[in-house]
Amino acid sequence: MRHTILYIEDNPDNLLLVQRVLEAHHCKTVWAANGLTGIEMAQIHRPNLILLDINLPDIDGYEVARRLRSDGQLRYTPIIAITANALKGDADKALAAGCDVYMSKPINIRELWARVVGMLPDQAPLAEVNFE
């Protein structure tokens, strides 16, 4: 496994979908079902990338992003917000909290993978996978 990606997501169906895609590309997936556990997992595993749901059962993803950005070891870890929030201003709010990219649900697997690859530009090209 070449990359470690933390997915902070409370919906097991979304987790399974994303986990399958990442593992098909030889990425290790670490998962947390709430924000506080996600912060802890990020501190332990030091992932290459964090996928972050905004609507979490304890603290919201905006607060998670702010806390991750205040951690000297995680300050520059790329964060992709993946959320069902699609109201005007939601993307700006996610970016202001410290997320690098905002994506809305339902998850488009091709777009997600393109974003993941784009957030790891210093890495060797990752495996091509047919999503058909």
ChimeraX attribute file (.defattr): number of C-alpha atoms within 10 A of each C-alpha:
attribute: neighborCount
match mode: 1-to-1
recipient: residues
	/A:1	9
	/A:2	12
	/A:3	18
	/A:4	18
	/A:5	24
	/A:6	25
	/A:7	28
	/A:8	29
	/A:9	25
	/A:10	18
	/A:11	13
	/A:12	11
	/A:13	10
	/A:14	15
	/A:15	17
	/A:16	11
	/A:17	12
	/A:18	20
	/A:19	20
	/A:20	13
	/A:21	18
	/A:22	20
	/A:23	14
	/A:24	14
	/A:25	17
	/A:26	15
	/A:27	19
	/A:28	17
	/A:29	20
	/A:30	17
	/A:31	21
	/A:32	19
	/A:33	18
	/A:34	22
	/A:35	27
	/A:36	20
	/A:37	15
	/A:38	23
	/A:39	19
	/A:40	13
	/A:41	18
	/A:42	25
	/A:43	14
	/A:44	9
	/A:45	12
	/A:46	16
	/A:47	20
	/A:48	20
	/A:49	21
	/A:50	28
	/A:51	24
	/A:52	28
	/A:53	28
	/A:54	24
	/A:55	19
	/A:56	20
	/A:57	13
	/A:58	11
	/A:59	13
	/A:60	16
	/A:61	28
	/A:62	23
	/A:63	16
	/A:64	25
	/A:65	26
	/A:66	16
	/A:67	17
	/A:68	25
	/A:69	19
	/A:70	13
	/A:71	12
	/A:72	8
	/A:73	12
	/A:74	19
	/A:75	15
	/A:76	15
	/A:77	19
	/A:78	20
	/A:79	27
	/A:80	25
	/A:81	26
	/A:82	25
	/A:83	23
	/A:84	15
	/A:85	15
	/A:86	12
	/A:87	7
	/A:88	8
	/A:89	10
	/A:90	16
	/A:91	19
	/A:92	12
	/A:93	13
	/A:94	25
	/A:95	18
	/A:96	13
	/A:97	18
	/A:98	24
	/A:99	27
	/A:100	16
	/A:101	18
	/A:102	20
	/A:103	22
	/A:104	15
	/A:105	12
	/A:106	10
	/A:107	15
	/A:108	11
	/A:109	14
	/A:110	13
	/A:111	11
	/A:112	18
	/A:113	16
	/A:114	10
	/A:115	15
	/A:116	21
	/A:117	15
	/A:118	11
	/A:119	19
	/A:120	16
	/A:121	9
	/A:122	8
	/A:123	11
	/A:124	9
	/A:125	9
	/A:126	13
	/A:127	10
	/A:128	8
	/A:129	11
	/A:130	7
	/A:131	7
	/A:132	3
